[in-house]
Every structure is written in structure tokens, then in C-alpha cells.
């Protein structure tokens, strides 16, 4: 099993030239589980210890940096997105985005191909949940089950964030200390009030993330991809795979209405709403998350073994 001291990070070169950094945990013979992180988050935001626990739960875990983040390919033009452009997209006005969620979902499918994996269970958080949903819609044969956490459908009247949070998503104060300050402030703004993370842990993760590579322009490009996403409600209704939704009742970044709408859209979806959970993955909740992801995957296995009809 991979440990923090034994990284097996590799680079996948995808068709079209995009390069994705990825890492695996657990036996390749176990159930493949693709982890998709959210806005501005490198794969290391999937804590190494959490990945190890998922491997112990019977998964071959794959975590990766989305394009434009961490060690994966930056956007070739280094295009910068102004706050005015983000605000235009926020209010629903037509706005061009350098890339869209479809592109990020296609990257995930291509990574599975690179790894020789025909299909996988998928757990996505926040923007990663949006990508997971899009992956299941665009590549239904590649997805066995989905766990969509603190995410939404793309419908504009659900899963909303307060407009006051938008400026805080763009790094202002330069340098490492500015980034650390932003992460600690973000923890206070959108973290889980019922499961507060120690500032020392936030600081260390911020330092690790900074040294992996932080680009304010890339975060803004990903934010624009989120703000210009389509409403997936109707397409989610056509999914026939086990699907679980997890959402915090204290989520200020993606309102719980986004989780409720996602569960309502997918036939047979399970939903778990957690009191005191905000927009993060608190360590005390890891056992609950793992149980949900495992149970959802087992529903897919039961369907394959019994030949049951889609959910």
C-alpha cells in the first residue's frame, strides 16, 4: 500500500496532449475508485491516510490533478480571468470559458483508458462531483457508481453560493503567507462548524499545496468552468447506476439544495445530509464517507452479479 513516504506519482499523457499527474493506492485487483477533487484542489487534497483507508475498504484508489492544477498540464495560453468576467458568468450572462466541465470529464475517462481500466466507481467532491456527474452522462460505460459530495446539478437556482464568497476565491495577497492566510480564512468561511479543522493542519496543507504549485489564474479558469456549466437535471434522470449524494447542512459554498436536487434527479439515488458539515471532508466523518462509497459500489457489484435491472 502506498504511504506518504512512498509516493508512486506518475504522468499520463492523454490524446490531445493534456498531461495528468496521478497516484494509486491499494491492489490493482480491487474495485477501481476514481477520486475527483474540486476547485483549485490538487490530488493531495484527498488525504493520503483517507486514500489508504479506502484501499483497506477494498478499492484500487486513483487520485489525480485535474488539468491546470498541481503537476498536471497548465492551460497553454495562461489566460487570466478577470473578476468582472467571473461576475458576468455568475449572473448568467453568456461568457466564454477556456475549457468546460465536459473537457475535465473527458480527461477523467482518458485517464481510465491510460490505466487500462474499463470502468470505475467515482467519488467527486464539489467541482469534482460536477465532473463525476458529467463523466457518468458522457461516458456511461466507464462509470460503475457515483458518490457526489457537496455538489450540485448545474441548475442555477440550487446549490448556490453567496456572492460575497466569489472574490475570496481569487488569491489576492501574493506569496506563500498570503496563500496560507487565504486557506485559513476559507476554513473559517466555508469549513464544517461541527468539525472544525485545526489551523495547524490547514497551514501545513496550504504549505504542501503551495510547493506543489498554486496559480490564481488557473483557479479562476476552473471557477469560470463551474459558472458556465449547463443544467444536468434532465440528463441525470437517464442514469441507471447506483448513485449516492452526501451534503453538509452547513455548506455555505454549495447550498444543500444542490445536493437535494442531485438526489431528486437521479433515479434510485441515496442521499445523506450531515449536520455540522460544511464544504470540506472532516477527518471525523471519514468512516461515514467510506461506508457510503463502499455501500454504493456494492450495489453496483450486486447488480452485475445478479443481472438486476438498472436502478
Secondary structure, DSSP 8 states (H G I E B T S, - for coil): ---TTS---EEEE-TTS-EEEEEEES-TTSEEEEEE--TT--GGGS-HHHHHHHHHTTEEEEEE--TTSTTS---TT-----HHHHHHHHTT-----SS-HHHHHHHHHHHHHHTT-S-EEEEEETHHHHHHHHHHHH-GGGEEEEEEES---S-TTSS---GGGTGGGS--S-HHHHHHHHHHHHHHHHS-TTS---HHHHHHHHHHHHHH---HHHHHHHHHHHHT----HHHHTT--SEEEEEEETT-SSS-HHHHHHHHHHSTT-EEEEETT--SS--GGGHHHHHHHHHHHHHHHHHHHHHT----
